[in-house]
Amino acid sequence: MSEERIFLTFDQAVEMLPDGDSIHTFMCGGPVLLGADWDRKRVVEVLRNGKPELSGEMATNMRHGIAATREDGETIFIATKEPS
């Protein structure tokens, strides 16, 4: 059974981002995950243009609770704040 997709507004997604000038991201690159810190401004740009949604259970457990589609069609998983 697939998980229901829950889309976020831009404001909801930005509120979930951790503090700081850089934010960790990862994306699937074939059989591996490719991770990198991105500039906060770039992450916000992706959220503005990429239909952000809640990540699935696996990425959320890795503290990357937002998924968004980049301009090139690739999905990027974005780090989120620690639960309080």
C-alpha positions in Angstrom: 0.0 0.0 0.0 1.4 3.4 -0.9 1.5 6.4 1.4 -0.8 9.3 0.8 1.0 12.3 -0.6 0.7 15.4 1.6 1.6 18.6 -0.1 2.8 21.6 1.8 2.4 25.3 1.2 5.6 27.2 0.7 5.2 28.8 4.1 4.7 25.5 5.8 7.8 24.0 4.2 10.0 27.0 5.1 8.8 26.8 8.7 10.0 23.2 8.9 13.6 24.1 7.8 16.4 24.0 10.5 18.1 27.3 11.4 21.4 28.1 9.7 22.9 29.3 6.4 23.2 25.8 4.9 20.8 22.9 5.0 21.6 19.3 4.3 19.9 17.6 1.3 20.1 14.3 -0.4 18.8 12.7 -3.6 18.9 9.3 -5.1 21.7 8.7 -7.6 21.1 5.2 -8.9 21.8 2.7 -6.1 23.3 5.4 -3.7 22.2 8.5 -1.9 24.0 11.6 -2.7 24.1 14.1 0.2 25.3 17.7 0.3 24.8 20.9 2.2 23.0 23.5 0.2 22.8 27.3 0.7 19.6 28.2 2.5 18.6 30.6 -0.4 18.9 27.8 -2.9 16.7 25.4 -0.8 14.1 28.1 -0.4 14.1 28.6 -4.2 13.5 24.9 -4.7 10.6 25.0 -2.2 9.1 28.0 -3.9 9.2 26.2 -7.3 9.1 22.5 -6.5 5.7 21.6 -5.0 7.0 20.6 -1.5 5.5 17.6 0.3 6.1 15.5 3.3 8.7 12.9 2.8 8.0 9.2 3.3 8.8 7.3 6.5 12.4 6.4 5.6 13.5 10.0 4.7 11.6 11.4 7.7 13.4 9.0 10.0 16.6 10.4 8.6 15.4 13.9 9.6 14.8 14.9 5.9 11.0 15.5 6.2 10.5 17.5 3.0 10.6 16.2 -0.5 10.5 18.6 -3.5 11.0 18.3 -7.2 13.8 20.4 -8.7 13.7 22.1 -12.1 15.3 19.1 -13.8 12.6 16.7 -12.4 14.8 15.1 -9.7 13.4 14.8 -6.2 15.5 16.3 -3.4 15.0 15.5 0.2 15.5 18.4 2.6 16.6 18.3 6.2 14.0 19.5 8.7 14.0 20.7 12.3 14.3 18.2 15.1 11.0 17.3 16.7 10.4 19.2 19.9 
